[in-house]
Amino acid sequence: MFRSDALYTEMNYMIENLSPVLLNNLIQATQHLLQPQLDAQSHLCFMSVENSTLHIMESMLSQEELPDFYEEKLQEITQCCTMLLKTEFPQFA
């Protein structure tokens, strides 16, 4: 789409309505990954949720200006990503 008011209205609508859901999915999947009783298949499922959620968030963040929602929630997003990087998952070693 070409740059227009309609395009920016549509983008803002998606950011305002989809972003909280994506953040909630990211946080919930991260919390589930921390549970030691999960089997390997469940870990793969939650990793897939995290991967997909982060890809969608990345596409929203690739705009020219960082949306306010993500600027305000950057610490929560970063904590989830940091947890993924720091946590060892021995079942995948």
HTML snippet that shows the backbone in 3Dmol.js (N, CA, C, O; Angstrom):
<script src="https://3Dmol.org/build/3Dmol-min.js"></script>
<div id="view" style="width:600px;height:400px;position:relative"></div>
<script>
const pdb = `
ATOM      1  N   MET A   1       0.839  -1.188   0.000  1.00  0.00           N
ATOM      2  CA  MET A   1       0.000   0.000   0.000  1.00  0.00           C
ATOM      3  C   MET A   1       0.878   1.243   0.000  1.00  0.00           C
ATOM      4  O   MET A   1       1.964   1.265   0.579  1.00  0.00           O
ATOM      5  N   PHE A   2       0.385   2.254  -0.653  1.00  0.00           N
ATOM      6  CA  PHE A   2       1.080   3.529  -0.648  1.00  0.00           C
ATOM      7  C   PHE A   2       0.810   4.246   0.663  1.00  0.00           C
ATOM      8  O   PHE A   2      -0.210   4.003   1.308  1.00  0.00           O
ATOM      9  N   ARG A   3       1.704   5.114   1.055  1.00  0.00           N
ATOM     10  CA  ARG A   3       1.522   5.872   2.289  1.00  0.00           C
ATOM     11  C   ARG A   3       0.283   6.752   2.173  1.00  0.00           C
ATOM     12  O   ARG A   3       0.130   7.532   1.233  1.00  0.00           O
ATOM     13  N   SER A   4      -0.581   6.602   3.149  1.00  0.00           N
ATOM     14  CA  SER A   4      -1.798   7.404   3.164  1.00  0.00           C
ATOM     15  C   SER A   4      -2.339   7.438   4.584  1.00  0.00           C
ATOM     16  O   SER A   4      -1.889   6.690   5.452  1.00  0.00           O
ATOM     17  N   ASP A   5      -3.304   8.309   4.807  1.00  0.00           N
ATOM     18  CA  ASP A   5      -3.937   8.363   6.126  1.00  0.00           C
ATOM     19  C   ASP A   5      -4.653   7.054   6.436  1.00  0.00           C
ATOM     20  O   ASP A   5      -4.659   6.597   7.578  1.00  0.00           O
ATOM     21  N   ALA A   6      -5.251   6.461   5.421  1.00  0.00           N
ATOM     22  CA  ALA A   6      -5.954   5.189   5.627  1.00  0.00           C
ATOM     23  C   ALA A   6      -4.985   4.093   6.052  1.00  0.00           C
ATOM     24  O   ALA A   6      -5.301   3.281   6.922  1.00  0.00           O
ATOM     25  N   LEU A   7      -3.811   4.071   5.439  1.00  0.00           N
ATOM     26  CA  LEU A   7      -2.803   3.078   5.808  1.00  0.00           C
ATOM     27  C   LEU A   7      -2.360   3.257   7.252  1.00  0.00           C
ATOM     28  O   LEU A   7      -2.288   2.285   8.003  1.00  0.00           O
ATOM     29  N   TYR A   8      -2.063   4.494   7.646  1.00  0.00           N
ATOM     30  CA  TYR A   8      -1.622   4.741   9.013  1.00  0.00           C
ATOM     31  C   TYR A   8      -2.734   4.481  10.025  1.00  0.00           C
ATOM     32  O   TYR A   8      -2.462   4.039  11.141  1.00  0.00           O
ATOM     33  N   THR A   9      -3.964   4.748   9.653  1.00  0.00           N
ATOM     34  CA  THR A   9      -5.094   4.440  10.529  1.00  0.00           C
ATOM     35  C   THR A   9      -5.193   2.936  10.737  1.00  0.00           C
ATOM     36  O   THR A   9      -5.409   2.471  11.856  1.00  0.00           O
ATOM     37  N   GLU A  10      -5.035   2.182   9.666  1.00  0.00           N
ATOM     38  CA  GLU A  10      -5.081   0.725   9.746  1.00  0.00           C
ATOM     39  C   GLU A  10      -3.921   0.175  10.580  1.00  0.00           C
ATOM     40  O   GLU A  10      -4.113  -0.730  11.391  1.00  0.00           O
ATOM     41  N   MET A  11      -2.730   0.718  10.382  1.00  0.00           N
ATOM     42  CA  MET A  11      -1.564   0.275  11.157  1.00  0.00           C
ATOM     43  C   MET A  11      -1.749   0.575  12.638  1.00  0.00           C
ATOM     44  O   MET A  11      -1.459  -0.270  13.485  1.00  0.00           O
ATOM     45  N   ASN A  12      -2.225   1.761  12.952  1.00  0.00           N
ATOM     46  CA  ASN A  12      -2.451   2.120  14.354  1.00  0.00           C
ATOM     47  C   ASN A  12      -3.513   1.236  14.990  1.00  0.00           C
ATOM     48  O   ASN A  12      -3.394   0.863  16.157  1.00  0.00           O
ATOM     49  N   TYR A  13      -4.537   0.904  14.240  1.00  0.00           N
ATOM     50  CA  TYR A  13      -5.575   0.013  14.745  1.00  0.00           C
ATOM     51  C   TYR A  13      -4.972  -1.344  15.113  1.00  0.00           C
ATOM     52  O   TYR A  13      -5.262  -1.888  16.178  1.00  0.00           O
ATOM     53  N   MET A  14      -4.140  -1.882  14.235  1.00  0.00           N
ATOM     54  CA  MET A  14      -3.507  -3.172  14.498  1.00  0.00           C
ATOM     55  C   MET A  14      -2.572  -3.100  15.697  1.00  0.00           C
ATOM     56  O   MET A  14      -2.556  -4.004  16.533  1.00  0.00           O
ATOM     57  N   ILE A  15      -1.798  -2.030  15.782  1.00  0.00           N
ATOM     58  CA  ILE A  15      -0.874  -1.887  16.903  1.00  0.00           C
ATOM     59  C   ILE A  15      -1.643  -1.808  18.220  1.00  0.00           C
ATOM     60  O   ILE A  15      -1.275  -2.466  19.193  1.00  0.00           O
ATOM     61  N   GLU A  16      -2.687  -1.022  18.254  1.00  0.00           N
ATOM     62  CA  GLU A  16      -3.451  -0.824  19.483  1.00  0.00           C
ATOM     63  C   GLU A  16      -4.198  -2.084  19.913  1.00  0.00           C
ATOM     64  O   GLU A  16      -4.312  -2.355  21.108  1.00  0.00           O
ATOM     65  N   ASN A  17      -4.704  -2.851  18.963  1.00  0.00           N
ATOM     66  CA  ASN A  17      -5.541  -3.996  19.309  1.00  0.00           C
ATOM     67  C   ASN A  17      -4.817  -5.331  19.327  1.00  0.00           C
ATOM     68  O   ASN A  17      -5.201  -6.229  20.076  1.00  0.00           O
ATOM     69  N   LEU A  18      -3.792  -5.476  18.529  1.00  0.00           N
ATOM     70  CA  LEU A  18      -3.083  -6.753  18.460  1.00  0.00           C
ATOM     71  C   LEU A  18      -1.894  -6.812  19.418  1.00  0.00           C
ATOM     72  O   LEU A  18      -1.574  -7.880  19.941  1.00  0.00           O
ATOM     73  N   SER A  19      -1.255  -5.700  19.647  1.00  0.00           N
ATOM     74  CA  SER A  19      -0.035  -5.688  20.460  1.00  0.00           C
ATOM     75  C   SER A  19      -0.227  -6.207  21.881  1.00  0.00           C
ATOM     76  O   SER A  19       0.597  -6.995  22.347  1.00  0.00           O
ATOM     77  N   PRO A  20      -1.289  -5.797  22.595  1.00  0.00           N
ATOM     78  CA  PRO A  20      -1.461  -6.362  23.949  1.00  0.00           C
ATOM     79  C   PRO A  20      -1.646  -7.882  23.941  1.00  0.00           C
ATOM     80  O   PRO A  20      -1.178  -8.570  24.847  1.00  0.00           O
ATOM     81  N   VAL A  21      -2.321  -8.396  22.930  1.00  0.00           N
ATOM     82  CA  VAL A  21      -2.527  -9.844  22.820  1.00  0.00           C
ATOM     83  C   VAL A  21      -1.191 -10.547  22.560  1.00  0.00           C
ATOM     84  O   VAL A  21      -0.896 -11.587  23.148  1.00  0.00           O
ATOM     85  N   LEU A  22      -0.399  -9.962  21.672  1.00  0.00           N
ATOM     86  CA  LEU A  22       0.913 -10.548  21.378  1.00  0.00           C
ATOM     87  C   LEU A  22       1.807 -10.548  22.610  1.00  0.00           C
ATOM     88  O   LEU A  22       2.479 -11.540  22.894  1.00  0.00           O
ATOM     89  N   LEU A  23       1.817  -9.434  23.344  1.00  0.00           N
ATOM     90  CA  LEU A  23       2.638  -9.359  24.552  1.00  0.00           C
ATOM     91  C   LEU A  23       2.178 -10.391  25.571  1.00  0.00           C
ATOM     92  O   LEU A  23       3.004 -11.045  26.206  1.00  0.00           O
ATOM     93  N   ASN A  24       0.878 -10.542  25.733  1.00  0.00           N
ATOM     94  CA  ASN A  24       0.351 -11.535  26.669  1.00  0.00           C
ATOM     95  C   ASN A  24       0.760 -12.942  26.240  1.00  0.00           C
ATOM     96  O   ASN A  24       1.145 -13.756  27.079  1.00  0.00           O
ATOM     97  N   ASN A  25       0.679 -13.236  24.938  1.00  0.00           N
ATOM     98  CA  ASN A  25       1.114 -14.550  24.442  1.00  0.00           C
ATOM     99  C   ASN A  25       2.586 -14.790  24.740  1.00  0.00           C
ATOM    100  O   ASN A  25       2.972 -15.883  25.154  1.00  0.00           O
ATOM    101  N   LEU A  26       3.402 -13.770  24.528  1.00  0.00           N
ATOM    102  CA  LEU A  26       4.838 -13.898  24.778  1.00  0.00           C
ATOM    103  C   LEU A  26       5.121 -14.181  26.250  1.00  0.00           C
ATOM    104  O   LEU A  26       5.917 -15.061  26.576  1.00  0.00           O
ATOM    105  N   ILE A  27       4.475 -13.442  27.126  1.00  0.00           N
ATOM    106  CA  ILE A  27       4.681 -13.617  28.568  1.00  0.00           C
ATOM    107  C   ILE A  27       4.189 -14.988  29.023  1.00  0.00           C
ATOM    108  O   ILE A  27       4.877 -15.675  29.777  1.00  0.00           O
ATOM    109  N   GLN A  28       3.003 -15.387  28.568  1.00  0.00           N
ATOM    110  CA  GLN A  28       2.455 -16.688  28.963  1.00  0.00           C
ATOM    111  C   GLN A  28       3.331 -17.840  28.473  1.00  0.00           C
ATOM    112  O   GLN A  28       3.590 -18.786  29.217  1.00  0.00           O
ATOM    113  N   ALA A  29       3.781 -17.761  27.231  1.00  0.00           N
ATOM    114  CA  ALA A  29       4.641 -18.829  26.702  1.00  0.00           C
ATOM    115  C   ALA A  29       5.952 -18.889  27.470  1.00  0.00           C
ATOM    116  O   ALA A  29       6.462 -19.976  27.738  1.00  0.00           O
ATOM    117  N   THR A  30       6.500 -17.739  27.824  1.00  0.00           N
ATOM    118  CA  THR A  30       7.743 -17.696  28.596  1.00  0.00           C
ATOM    119  C   THR A  30       7.543 -18.347  29.959  1.00  0.00           C
ATOM    120  O   THR A  30       8.387 -19.124  30.408  1.00  0.00           O
ATOM    121  N   GLN A  31       6.444 -18.037  30.610  1.00  0.00           N
ATOM    122  CA  GLN A  31       6.162 -18.630  31.924  1.00  0.00           C
ATOM    123  C   GLN A  31       5.996 -20.140  31.817  1.00  0.00           C
ATOM    124  O   GLN A  31       6.458 -20.877  32.687  1.00  0.00           O
ATOM    125  N   HIS A  32       5.348 -20.599  30.768  1.00  0.00           N
ATOM    126  CA  HIS A  32       5.183 -22.052  30.592  1.00  0.00           C
ATOM    127  C   HIS A  32       6.515 -22.736  30.342  1.00  0.00           C
ATOM    128  O   HIS A  32       6.735 -23.857  30.801  1.00  0.00           O
ATOM    129  N   LEU A  33       7.406 -22.072  29.618  1.00  0.00           N
ATOM    130  CA  LEU A  33       8.719 -22.668  29.340  1.00  0.00           C
ATOM    131  C   LEU A  33       9.549 -22.841  30.607  1.00  0.00           C
ATOM    132  O   LEU A  33      10.442 -23.688  30.644  1.00  0.00           O
ATOM    133  N   LEU A  34       9.276 -22.072  31.621  1.00  0.00           N
ATOM    134  CA  LEU A  34      10.025 -22.168  32.877  1.00  0.00           C
ATOM    135  C   LEU A  34       9.568 -23.337  33.745  1.00  0.00           C
ATOM    136  O   LEU A  34      10.234 -23.676  34.724  1.00  0.00           O
ATOM    137  N   GLN A  35       8.453 -23.950  33.403  1.00  0.00           N
ATOM    138  CA  GLN A  35       7.943 -25.064  34.198  1.00  0.00           C
ATOM    139  C   GLN A  35       8.760 -26.322  33.903  1.00  0.00           C
ATOM    140  O   GLN A  35       8.818 -26.774  32.760  1.00  0.00           O
ATOM    141  N   PRO A  36       9.391 -26.886  34.941  1.00  0.00           N
ATOM    142  CA  PRO A  36      10.286 -28.036  34.721  1.00  0.00           C
ATOM    143  C   PRO A  36       9.564 -29.317  34.316  1.00  0.00           C
ATOM    144  O   PRO A  36      10.187 -30.207  33.737  1.00  0.00           O
ATOM    145  N   GLN A  37       8.278 -29.435  34.601  1.00  0.00           N
ATOM    146  CA  GLN A  37       7.576 -30.677  34.311  1.00  0.00           C
ATOM    147  C   GLN A  37       7.101 -30.802  32.868  1.00  0.00           C
ATOM    148  O   GLN A  37       6.498 -31.815  32.514  1.00  0.00           O
ATOM    149  N   LEU A  38       7.353 -29.813  32.033  1.00  0.00           N
ATOM    150  CA  LEU A  38       6.936 -29.889  30.632  1.00  0.00           C
ATOM    151  C   LEU A  38       7.764 -30.916  29.870  1.00  0.00           C
ATOM    152  O   LEU A  38       8.974 -31.037  30.065  1.00  0.00           O
ATOM    153  N   ASP A  39       7.091 -31.641  29.007  1.00  0.00           N
ATOM    154  CA  ASP A  39       7.811 -32.592  28.165  1.00  0.00           C
ATOM    155  C   ASP A  39       8.386 -31.873  26.947  1.00  0.00           C
ATOM    156  O   ASP A  39       8.087 -30.702  26.715  1.00  0.00           O
ATOM    157  N   ALA A  40       9.195 -32.564  26.186  1.00  0.00           N
ATOM    158  CA  ALA A  40       9.884 -31.962  25.042  1.00  0.00           C
ATOM    159  C   ALA A  40       8.899 -31.432  24.008  1.00  0.00           C
ATOM    160  O   ALA A  40       9.136 -30.375  23.423  1.00  0.00           O
ATOM    161  N   GLN A  41       7.809 -32.136  23.773  1.00  0.00           N
ATOM    162  CA  GLN A  41       6.820 -31.704  22.789  1.00  0.00           C
ATOM    163  C   GLN A  41       6.161 -30.391  23.213  1.00  0.00           C
ATOM    164  O   GLN A  41       5.930 -29.517  22.378  1.00  0.00           O
ATOM    165  N   SER A  42       5.858 -30.248  24.501  1.00  0.00           N
ATOM    166  CA  SER A  42       5.271 -29.006  25.004  1.00  0.00           C
ATOM    167  C   SER A  42       6.260 -27.852  24.896  1.00  0.00           C
ATOM    168  O   SER A  42       5.882 -26.731  24.556  1.00  0.00           O
ATOM    169  N   HIS A  43       7.527 -28.133  25.186  1.00  0.00           N
ATOM    170  CA  HIS A  43       8.556 -27.101  25.035  1.00  0.00           C
ATOM    171  C   HIS A  43       8.624 -26.624  23.587  1.00  0.00           C
ATOM    172  O   HIS A  43       8.701 -25.423  23.332  1.00  0.00           O
ATOM    173  N   LEU A  44       8.596 -27.548  22.654  1.00  0.00           N
ATOM    174  CA  LEU A  44       8.634 -27.180  21.239  1.00  0.00           C
ATOM    175  C   LEU A  44       7.426 -26.326  20.856  1.00  0.00           C
ATOM    176  O   LEU A  44       7.551 -25.370  20.090  1.00  0.00           O
ATOM    177  N   CYS A  45       6.275 -26.670  21.386  1.00  0.00           N
ATOM    178  CA  CYS A  45       5.054 -25.919  21.100  1.00  0.00           C
ATOM    179  C   CYS A  45       5.168 -24.486  21.610  1.00  0.00           C
ATOM    180  O   CYS A  45       4.852 -23.544  20.882  1.00  0.00           O
ATOM    181  N   PHE A  46       5.615 -24.312  22.849  1.00  0.00           N
ATOM    182  CA  PHE A  46       5.736 -22.964  23.421  1.00  0.00           C
ATOM    183  C   PHE A  46       6.869 -22.177  22.758  1.00  0.00           C
ATOM    184  O   PHE A  46       6.779 -20.958  22.618  1.00  0.00           O
ATOM    185  N   MET A  47       7.922 -22.866  22.354  1.00  0.00           N
ATOM    186  CA  MET A  47       8.988 -22.188  21.608  1.00  0.00           C
ATOM    187  C   MET A  47       8.458 -21.686  20.265  1.00  0.00           C
ATOM    188  O   MET A  47       8.824 -20.602  19.812  1.00  0.00           O
ATOM    189  N   SER A  48       7.611 -22.465  19.646  1.00  0.00           N
ATOM    190  CA  SER A  48       7.003 -22.069  18.380  1.00  0.00           C
ATOM    191  C   SER A  48       6.101 -20.847  18.574  1.00  0.00           C
ATOM    192  O   SER A  48       6.097 -19.935  17.747  1.00  0.00           O
ATOM    193  N   VAL A  49       5.345 -20.837  19.660  1.00  0.00           N
ATOM    194  CA  VAL A  49       4.492 -19.674  19.975  1.00  0.00           C
ATOM    195  C   VAL A  49       5.357 -18.434  20.159  1.00  0.00           C
ATOM    196  O   VAL A  49       5.052 -17.369  19.621  1.00  0.00           O
ATOM    197  N   GLU A  50       6.435 -18.578  20.919  1.00  0.00           N
ATOM    198  CA  GLU A  50       7.334 -17.440  21.135  1.00  0.00           C
ATOM    199  C   GLU A  50       7.946 -16.962  19.829  1.00  0.00           C
ATOM    200  O   GLU A  50       7.986 -15.760  19.565  1.00  0.00           O
ATOM    201  N   ASN A  51       8.420 -17.886  19.016  1.00  0.00           N
ATOM    202  CA  ASN A  51       9.039 -17.535  17.755  1.00  0.00           C
ATOM    203  C   ASN A  51       8.057 -16.778  16.849  1.00  0.00           C
ATOM    204  O   ASN A  51       8.399 -15.734  16.294  1.00  0.00           O
ATOM    205  N   SER A  52       6.865 -17.298  16.708  1.00  0.00           N
ATOM    206  CA  SER A  52       5.860 -16.653  15.861  1.00  0.00           C
ATOM    207  C   SER A  52       5.479 -15.276  16.396  1.00  0.00           C
ATOM    208  O   SER A  52       5.359 -14.314  15.637  1.00  0.00           O
ATOM    209  N   THR A  53       5.291 -15.194  17.706  1.00  0.00           N
ATOM    210  CA  THR A  53       4.921 -13.919  18.327  1.00  0.00           C
ATOM    211  C   THR A  53       6.009 -12.877  18.120  1.00  0.00           C
ATOM    212  O   THR A  53       5.717 -11.727  17.793  1.00  0.00           O
ATOM    213  N   LEU A  54       7.251 -13.272  18.307  1.00  0.00           N
ATOM    214  CA  LEU A  54       8.352 -12.327  18.121  1.00  0.00           C
ATOM    215  C   LEU A  54       8.495 -11.898  16.664  1.00  0.00           C
ATOM    216  O   LEU A  54       8.867 -10.757  16.391  1.00  0.00           O
ATOM    217  N   HIS A  55       8.209 -12.787  15.738  1.00  0.00           N
ATOM    218  CA  HIS A  55       8.261 -12.417  14.318  1.00  0.00           C
ATOM    219  C   HIS A  55       7.188 -11.377  13.987  1.00  0.00           C
ATOM    220  O   HIS A  55       7.448 -10.419  13.259  1.00  0.00           O
ATOM    221  N   ILE A  56       5.994 -11.569  14.521  1.00  0.00           N
ATOM    222  CA  ILE A  56       4.922 -10.591  14.284  1.00  0.00           C
ATOM    223  C   ILE A  56       5.277  -9.259  14.927  1.00  0.00           C
ATOM    224  O   ILE A  56       5.086  -8.202  14.325  1.00  0.00           O
ATOM    225  N   MET A  57       5.794  -9.310  16.150  1.00  0.00           N
ATOM    226  CA  MET A  57       6.204  -8.066  16.818  1.00  0.00           C
ATOM    227  C   MET A  57       7.294  -7.359  16.019  1.00  0.00           C
ATOM    228  O   MET A  57       7.279  -6.136  15.879  1.00  0.00           O
ATOM    229  N   GLU A  58       8.223  -8.125  15.506  1.00  0.00           N
ATOM    230  CA  GLU A  58       9.317  -7.544  14.728  1.00  0.00           C
ATOM    231  C   GLU A  58       8.777  -6.805  13.501  1.00  0.00           C
ATOM    232  O   GLU A  58       9.273  -5.734  13.152  1.00  0.00           O
ATOM    233  N   SER A  59       7.780  -7.366  12.861  1.00  0.00           N
ATOM    234  CA  SER A  59       7.224  -6.704  11.686  1.00  0.00           C
ATOM    235  C   SER A  59       6.556  -5.383  12.059  1.00  0.00           C
ATOM    236  O   SER A  59       6.564  -4.436  11.273  1.00  0.00           O
ATOM    237  N   MET A  60       5.977  -5.321  13.261  1.00  0.00           N
ATOM    238  CA  MET A  60       5.391  -4.058  13.720  1.00  0.00           C
ATOM    239  C   MET A  60       6.472  -3.070  14.118  1.00  0.00           C
ATOM    240  O   MET A  60       6.306  -1.861  13.957  1.00  0.00           O
ATOM    241  N   LEU A  61       7.575  -3.579  14.635  1.00  0.00           N
ATOM    242  CA  LEU A  61       8.649  -2.705  15.091  1.00  0.00           C
ATOM    243  C   LEU A  61       9.528  -2.199  13.956  1.00  0.00           C
ATOM    244  O   LEU A  61      10.347  -1.303  14.159  1.00  0.00           O
ATOM    245  N   SER A  62       9.368  -2.762  12.773  1.00  0.00           N
ATOM    246  CA  SER A  62      10.208  -2.343  11.656  1.00  0.00           C
ATOM    247  C   SER A  62       9.685  -1.071  10.983  1.00  0.00           C
ATOM    248  O   SER A  62      10.139  -0.694   9.903  1.00  0.00           O
ATOM    249  N   GLN A  63       8.741  -0.432  11.629  1.00  0.00           N
ATOM    250  CA  GLN A  63       8.241   0.838  11.107  1.00  0.00           C
ATOM    251  C   GLN A  63       9.288   1.922  11.325  1.00  0.00           C
ATOM    252  O   GLN A  63      10.300   1.713  11.992  1.00  0.00           O
ATOM    253  N   GLU A  64       9.020   3.067  10.752  1.00  0.00           N
ATOM    254  CA  GLU A  64       9.973   4.164  10.862  1.00  0.00           C
ATOM    255  C   GLU A  64      10.125   4.654  12.299  1.00  0.00           C
ATOM    256  O   GLU A  64      11.205   5.088  12.699  1.00  0.00           O
ATOM    257  N   GLU A  65       9.057   4.585  13.064  1.00  0.00           N
ATOM    258  CA  GLU A  65       9.085   5.077  14.435  1.00  0.00           C
ATOM    259  C   GLU A  65       8.560   3.986  15.363  1.00  0.00           C
ATOM    260  O   GLU A  65       7.586   3.307  15.040  1.00  0.00           O
ATOM    261  N   LEU A  66       9.201   3.820  16.506  1.00  0.00           N
ATOM    262  CA  LEU A  66       8.790   2.804  17.465  1.00  0.00           C
ATOM    263  C   LEU A  66       7.421   3.168  18.038  1.00  0.00           C
ATOM    264  O   LEU A  66       7.269   4.241  18.622  1.00  0.00           O
ATOM    265  N   PRO A  67       6.425   2.297  17.881  1.00  0.00           N
ATOM    266  CA  PRO A  67       5.105   2.590  18.441  1.00  0.00           C
ATOM    267  C   PRO A  67       5.179   2.750  19.957  1.00  0.00           C
ATOM    268  O   PRO A  67       5.969   2.082  20.625  1.00  0.00           O
ATOM    269  N   ASP A  68       4.356   3.633  20.486  1.00  0.00           N
ATOM    270  CA  ASP A  68       4.360   3.922  21.927  1.00  0.00           C
ATOM    271  C   ASP A  68       4.163   2.678  22.772  1.00  0.00           C
ATOM    272  O   ASP A  68       4.818   2.525  23.803  1.00  0.00           O
ATOM    273  N   PHE A  69       3.271   1.784  22.357  1.00  0.00           N
ATOM    274  CA  PHE A  69       3.011   0.578  23.133  1.00  0.00           C
ATOM    275  C   PHE A  69       4.303  -0.187  23.384  1.00  0.00           C
ATOM    276  O   PHE A  69       4.576  -0.604  24.510  1.00  0.00           O
ATOM    277  N   TYR A  70       5.098  -0.369  22.330  1.00  0.00           N
ATOM    278  CA  TYR A  70       6.326  -1.154  22.452  1.00  0.00           C
ATOM    279  C   TYR A  70       7.395  -0.404  23.231  1.00  0.00           C
ATOM    280  O   TYR A  70       8.208  -1.015  23.925  1.00  0.00           O
ATOM    281  N   GLU A  71       7.393   0.894  23.118  1.00  0.00           N
ATOM    282  CA  GLU A  71       8.341   1.687  23.898  1.00  0.00           C
ATOM    283  C   GLU A  71       8.035   1.552  25.385  1.00  0.00           C
ATOM    284  O   GLU A  71       8.946   1.457  26.207  1.00  0.00           O
ATOM    285  N   GLU A  72       6.748   1.543  25.726  1.00  0.00           N
ATOM    286  CA  GLU A  72       6.333   1.417  27.125  1.00  0.00           C
ATOM    287  C   GLU A  72       6.540   0.002  27.663  1.00  0.00           C
ATOM    288  O   GLU A  72       6.791  -0.174  28.855  1.00  0.00           O
ATOM    289  N   LYS A  73       6.437  -0.994  26.807  1.00  0.00           N
ATOM    290  CA  LYS A  73       6.522  -2.401  27.227  1.00  0.00           C
ATOM    291  C   LYS A  73       7.855  -3.049  26.873  1.00  0.00           C
ATOM    292  O   LYS A  73       7.991  -4.269  26.966  1.00  0.00           O
ATOM    293  N   LEU A  74       8.826  -2.261  26.475  1.00  0.00           N
ATOM    294  CA  LEU A  74      10.103  -2.804  26.023  1.00  0.00           C
ATOM    295  C   LEU A  74      10.803  -3.640  27.096  1.00  0.00           C
ATOM    296  O   LEU A  74      11.436  -4.648  26.784  1.00  0.00           O
ATOM    297  N   GLN A  75      10.689  -3.224  28.350  1.00  0.00           N
ATOM    298  CA  GLN A  75      11.338  -3.978  29.428  1.00  0.00           C
ATOM    299  C   GLN A  75      10.739  -5.386  29.551  1.00  0.00           C
ATOM    300  O   GLN A  75      11.477  -6.351  29.747  1.00  0.00           O
ATOM    301  N   GLU A  76       9.422  -5.512  29.440  1.00  0.00           N
ATOM    302  CA  GLU A  76       8.783  -6.827  29.541  1.00  0.00           C
ATOM    303  C   GLU A  76       9.192  -7.722  28.367  1.00  0.00           C
ATOM    304  O   GLU A  76       9.454  -8.912  28.545  1.00  0.00           O
ATOM    305  N   ILE A  77       9.243  -7.147  27.188  1.00  0.00           N
ATOM    306  CA  ILE A  77       9.640  -7.908  25.998  1.00  0.00           C
ATOM    307  C   ILE A  77      11.091  -8.361  26.137  1.00  0.00           C
ATOM    308  O   ILE A  77      11.428  -9.507  25.838  1.00  0.00           O
ATOM    309  N   THR A  78      11.934  -7.454  26.591  1.00  0.00           N
ATOM    310  CA  THR A  78      13.355  -7.759  26.755  1.00  0.00           C
ATOM    311  C   THR A  78      13.567  -8.849  27.809  1.00  0.00           C
ATOM    312  O   THR A  78      14.423  -9.717  27.640  1.00  0.00           O
ATOM    313  N   GLN A  79      12.796  -8.805  28.886  1.00  0.00           N
ATOM    314  CA  GLN A  79      12.919  -9.829  29.924  1.00  0.00           C
ATOM    315  C   GLN A  79      12.590 -11.218  29.370  1.00  0.00           C
ATOM    316  O   GLN A  79      13.271 -12.193  29.689  1.00  0.00           O
ATOM    317  N   CYS A  80      11.559 -11.306  28.551  1.00  0.00           N
ATOM    318  CA  CYS A  80      11.203 -12.600  27.944  1.00  0.00           C
ATOM    319  C   CYS A  80      12.320 -13.098  27.029  1.00  0.00           C
ATOM    320  O   CYS A  80      12.683 -14.274  27.060  1.00  0.00           O
ATOM    321  N   CYS A  81      12.849 -12.205  26.227  1.00  0.00           N
ATOM    322  CA  CYS A  81      13.925 -12.593  25.303  1.00  0.00           C
ATOM    323  C   CYS A  81      15.187 -12.980  26.074  1.00  0.00           C
ATOM    324  O   CYS A  81      15.862 -13.944  25.713  1.00  0.00           O
ATOM    325  N   THR A  82      15.502 -12.248  27.114  1.00  0.00           N
ATOM    326  CA  THR A  82      16.683 -12.541  27.933  1.00  0.00           C
ATOM    327  C   THR A  82      16.540 -13.901  28.611  1.00  0.00           C
ATOM    328  O   THR A  82      17.503 -14.663  28.698  1.00  0.00           O
ATOM    329  N   MET A  83      15.338 -14.198  29.089  1.00  0.00           N
ATOM    330  CA  MET A  83      15.106 -15.492  29.718  1.00  0.00           C
ATOM    331  C   MET A  83      15.370 -16.620  28.724  1.00  0.00           C
ATOM    332  O   MET A  83      15.972 -17.635  29.073  1.00  0.00           O
ATOM    333  N   LEU A  84      14.920 -16.438  27.497  1.00  0.00           N
ATOM    334  CA  LEU A  84      15.146 -17.469  26.488  1.00  0.00           C
ATOM    335  C   LEU A  84      16.627 -17.677  26.221  1.00  0.00           C
ATOM    336  O   LEU A  84      17.074 -18.806  26.024  1.00  0.00           O
ATOM    337  N   LEU A  85      17.382 -16.597  26.214  1.00  0.00           N
ATOM    338  CA  LEU A  85      18.812 -16.701  25.945  1.00  0.00           C
ATOM    339  C   LEU A  85      19.583 -17.304  27.112  1.00  0.00           C
ATOM    340  O   LEU A  85      20.569 -18.010  26.902  1.00  0.00           O
ATOM    341  N   LYS A  86      19.145 -17.035  28.335  1.00  0.00           N
ATOM    342  CA  LYS A  86      19.863 -17.505  29.517  1.00  0.00           C
ATOM    343  C   LYS A  86      19.505 -18.932  29.922  1.00  0.00           C
ATOM    344  O   LYS A  86      20.333 -19.636  30.499  1.00  0.00           O
ATOM    345  N   THR A  87      18.293 -19.359  29.627  1.00  0.00           N
ATOM    346  CA  THR A  87      17.815 -20.658  30.089  1.00  0.00           C
ATOM    347  C   THR A  87      18.369 -21.781  29.217  1.00  0.00           C
ATOM    348  O   THR A  87      18.361 -21.709  27.988  1.00  0.00           O
ATOM    349  N   GLU A  88      18.841 -22.804  29.887  1.00  0.00           N
ATOM    350  CA  GLU A  88      19.300 -24.001  29.174  1.00  0.00           C
ATOM    351  C   GLU A  88      18.154 -25.006  29.161  1.00  0.00           C
ATOM    352  O   GLU A  88      17.475 -25.223  30.165  1.00  0.00           O
ATOM    353  N   PHE A  89      17.968 -25.599  28.014  1.00  0.00           N
ATOM    354  CA  PHE A  89      16.937 -26.611  27.855  1.00  0.00           C
ATOM    355  C   PHE A  89      17.656 -27.926  27.541  1.00  0.00           C
ATOM    356  O   PHE A  89      17.914 -28.235  26.377  1.00  0.00           O
ATOM    357  N   PRO A  90      17.978 -28.704  28.592  1.00  0.00           N
ATOM    358  CA  PRO A  90      18.785 -29.914  28.399  1.00  0.00           C
ATOM    359  C   PRO A  90      18.129 -30.960  27.501  1.00  0.00           C
ATOM    360  O   PRO A  90      18.821 -31.775  26.892  1.00  0.00           O
ATOM    361  N   GLN A  91      16.808 -30.941  27.417  1.00  0.00           N
ATOM    362  CA  GLN A  91      16.130 -31.946  26.587  1.00  0.00           C
ATOM    363  C   GLN A  91      16.413 -31.727  25.107  1.00  0.00           C
ATOM    364  O   GLN A  91      16.131 -32.605  24.291  1.00  0.00           O
ATOM    365  N   PHE A  92      16.965 -30.574  24.747  1.00  0.00           N
ATOM    366  CA  PHE A  92      17.296 -30.282  23.350  1.00  0.00           C
ATOM    367  C   PHE A  92      18.790 -30.318  23.090  1.00  0.00           C
ATOM    368  O   PHE A  92      19.235 -29.985  21.992  1.00  0.00           O
ATOM    369  N   ALA A  93      19.561 -30.711  24.072  1.00  0.00           N
ATOM    370  CA  ALA A  93      21.023 -30.731  23.904  1.00  0.00           C
ATOM    371  C   ALA A  93      21.475 -31.915  23.092  1.00  0.00           C
ATOM    372  O   ALA A  93      22.672 -32.082  22.857  1.00  0.00           O
TER     373      ALA A  93
END
`;
const viewer = $3Dmol.createViewer("view");
viewer.addModel(pdb, "pdb");
viewer.setStyle({}, {cartoon: {color: "spectrum"}});
viewer.zoomTo();
viewer.render();
</script>
